[in-house]
């Protein structure tokens, strides 16, 4: 006869819980044995000797803590499939507290649960072992069937109680082990921050790589096609002098628009990721920006070695956007760009002699620039009093 699901559900995983608690009792017995080592020969009798023996037992437990922690983590992984991360330290009071307090308490509860399992199983099978007794005993014990029925009912109730107790202890042990045998909250937070930092760095690198790919595709594809179109239109103007005036005007207009499209596309490509930045580094790329600026820009770059590509890209766009703001808003006669490295920090400073009053919230692109800097854990600051000068300072982390 198949037992209905609601009656079977409390016993799902019961065998796993029994094995889990039995293994835990054995491991805790080993821990208690470590504590009892100083008392094996009868133990001390004087107060100082007892205190010394207690301290010696605690020291022995502390020395055995890394081994006991490893064994317990293996128990949770093997019996429950619960992975408890390795603690940040080989030894800590949190681990000792588990092996000295929480572990023994839960193991004692587990031993009680195992005992209840065994007693309930015996009571549930009362009719089986009663019929295994000699027939004369059953004839002599009138009313044994009613008593056996009561014992069977108590045994069934005990089995359900054992299943509930085993599950509750299993959950309690898992929570205690995660809190005390795994990394501390500070360690978990530090690991999480490291994971988020690595993930964000990967996103930034991927975005920078995608910009470089788009730049190459535009430079090698669309830009080359536009250049070819402009050349063909120019040849048409030279080699076909007999065209009607209307047709010549159309060709002239198309030629002019093709050249303007090439110029716009070149600006777009430089905005995405200039090829000179990847080929020759930050010094050459910033020098190119200064040459194209409509005002004098002095550039000083002091870098013993090239930083990471993502950091180079951010530094380039900082200078590019800052110079664009100088041209559009500052009414400056000149500007200066200074890039240097101090330890593991890349410092970028863009200053001008304009009218000042720059406001990051005023829609000048400074807010977006600050976010771009923050994407690589950099810092962005601006000083722009009314009347000038305006100084934009960016610090970008890079490996020493």
Secondary structure in CASP SS format (residue, H / E / C, confidence):
PFRMAT SS
TARGET T0000
AUTHOR 0000-0000-0000
METHOD secondary structure of the structure
MODEL  1
X C 1.00
X C 1.00
X C 1.00
X C 1.00
X H 1.00
X H 1.00
X H 1.00
X H 1.00
X H 1.00
X H 1.00
X H 1.00
X C 1.00
X C 1.00
X H 1.00
X H 1.00
X H 1.00
X H 1.00
X H 1.00
X H 1.00
X H 1.00
X H 1.00
X H 1.00
X H 1.00
X H 1.00
X H 1.00
X H 1.00
X H 1.00
X H 1.00
X H 1.00
X H 1.00
X H 1.00
X H 1.00
X H 1.00
X H 1.00
X H 1.00
X H 1.00
X H 1.00
X H 1.00
X H 1.00
X C 1.00
X C 1.00
X C 1.00
X C 1.00
X C 1.00
X C 1.00
X C 1.00
X H 1.00
X H 1.00
X H 1.00
X H 1.00
X H 1.00
X H 1.00
X H 1.00
X H 1.00
X H 1.00
X H 1.00
X H 1.00
X H 1.00
X H 1.00
X H 1.00
X H 1.00
X H 1.00
X H 1.00
X H 1.00
X H 1.00
X H 1.00
X H 1.00
X H 1.00
X H 1.00
X H 1.00
X H 1.00
X H 1.00
X H 1.00
X H 1.00
X H 1.00
X H 1.00
X H 1.00
X H 1.00
X H 1.00
X H 1.00
X C 1.00
X C 1.00
X C 1.00
X C 1.00
X C 1.00
X C 1.00
X C 1.00
X C 1.00
X C 1.00
X C 1.00
X C 1.00
X C 1.00
X H 1.00
X H 1.00
X H 1.00
X H 1.00
X H 1.00
X H 1.00
X H 1.00
X H 1.00
X H 1.00
X H 1.00
X H 1.00
X H 1.00
X H 1.00
X H 1.00
X H 1.00
X H 1.00
X H 1.00
X H 1.00
X H 1.00
X H 1.00
X H 1.00
X H 1.00
X H 1.00
X H 1.00
X H 1.00
X H 1.00
X H 1.00
X H 1.00
X H 1.00
X H 1.00
X H 1.00
X H 1.00
X C 1.00
X H 1.00
X H 1.00
X H 1.00
X H 1.00
X H 1.00
X H 1.00
X C 1.00
X C 1.00
X C 1.00
X H 1.00
X H 1.00
X H 1.00
X H 1.00
X H 1.00
X H 1.00
X C 1.00
X C 1.00
X C 1.00
X H 1.00
X H 1.00
X H 1.00
X H 1.00
X H 1.00
X H 1.00
X H 1.00
X H 1.00
X H 1.00
X H 1.00
X H 1.00
X H 1.00
X H 1.00
X H 1.00
X H 1.00
X H 1.00
X H 1.00
X H 1.00
X H 1.00
X H 1.00
X H 1.00
X H 1.00
X H 1.00
X H 1.00
X H 1.00
X H 1.00
X H 1.00
X H 1.00
X H 1.00
X H 1.00
X H 1.00
X H 1.00
X H 1.00
X H 1.00
X H 1.00
X H 1.00
X H 1.00
X C 1.00
X C 1.00
X C 1.00
X C 1.00
X H 1.00
X H 1.00
X H 1.00
X H 1.00
X H 1.00
X H 1.00
X H 1.00
X H 1.00
X H 1.00
X H 1.00
X H 1.00
X H 1.00
X H 1.00
X H 1.00
X H 1.00
X H 1.00
X H 1.00
X H 1.00
X H 1.00
X H 1.00
X H 1.00
X H 1.00
X H 1.00
X H 1.00
X H 1.00
X H 1.00
X H 1.00
X H 1.00
X H 1.00
X H 1.00
X H 1.00
X H 1.00
X H 1.00
X H 1.00
X H 1.00
X H 1.00
X H 1.00
X H 1.00
X H 1.00
X H 1.00
X H 1.00
X H 1.00
X H 1.00
X H 1.00
X H 1.00
X H 1.00
X H 1.00
X H 1.00
X H 1.00
X H 1.00
X H 1.00
X H 1.00
X H 1.00
X H 1.00
X H 1.00
X C 1.00
X C 1.00
X C 1.00
X C 1.00
X C 1.00
X H 1.00
X H 1.00
X H 1.00
X H 1.00
X H 1.00
X H 1.00
X H 1.00
X H 1.00
X H 1.00
X H 1.00
X H 1.00
X H 1.00
X H 1.00
X H 1.00
X H 1.00
X H 1.00
X H 1.00
X H 1.00
X H 1.00
X H 1.00
X H 1.00
X H 1.00
X H 1.00
X H 1.00
X H 1.00
X H 1.00
X H 1.00
X H 1.00
X H 1.00
X C 1.00
X H 1.00
X H 1.00
X H 1.00
X H 1.00
X H 1.00
X H 1.00
X C 1.00
X H 1.00
X H 1.00
X H 1.00
X H 1.00
X H 1.00
X H 1.00
X H 1.00
X H 1.00
X H 1.00
X H 1.00
X H 1.00
X C 1.00
X C 1.00
X C 1.00
X E 1.00
X E 1.00
X E 1.00
X E 1.00
X E 1.00
X E 1.00
X E 1.00
X C 1.00
X C 1.00
X C 1.00
X C 1.00
X C 1.00
X C 1.00
X H 1.00
X H 1.00
X H 1.00
X H 1.00
X H 1.00
X H 1.00
X H 1.00
X H 1.00
X H 1.00
X H 1.00
X H 1.00
X H 1.00
X H 1.00
X H 1.00
X H 1.00
X H 1.00
X H 1.00
X H 1.00
X H 1.00
X H 1.00
X H 1.00
X H 1.00
X C 1.00
X C 1.00
X C 1.00
X E 1.00
X E 1.00
X E 1.00
X E 1.00
X E 1.00
X E 1.00
X E 1.00
X E 1.00
X E 1.00
X C 1.00
X C 1.00
X E 1.00
X E 1.00
X E 1.00
X E 1.00
X E 1.00
X E 1.00
X E 1.00
X E 1.00
X C 1.00
X C 1.00
X C 1.00
X C 1.00
X C 1.00
X C 1.00
X C 1.00
X H 1.00
X H 1.00
X H 1.00
X C 1.00
X C 1.00
X C 1.00
X H 1.00
X H 1.00
X H 1.00
X H 1.00
X H 1.00
X H 1.00
X H 1.00
X H 1.00
X H 1.00
X C 1.00
X C 1.00
X C 1.00
X C 1.00
X E 1.00
X E 1.00
X E 1.00
X E 1.00
X E 1.00
X E 1.00
X C 1.00
X C 1.00
X C 1.00
X C 1.00
X C 1.00
X E 1.00
X E 1.00
X E 1.00
X E 1.00
X E 1.00
X E 1.00
X E 1.00
X E 1.00
X C 1.00
X C 1.00
X C 1.00
END
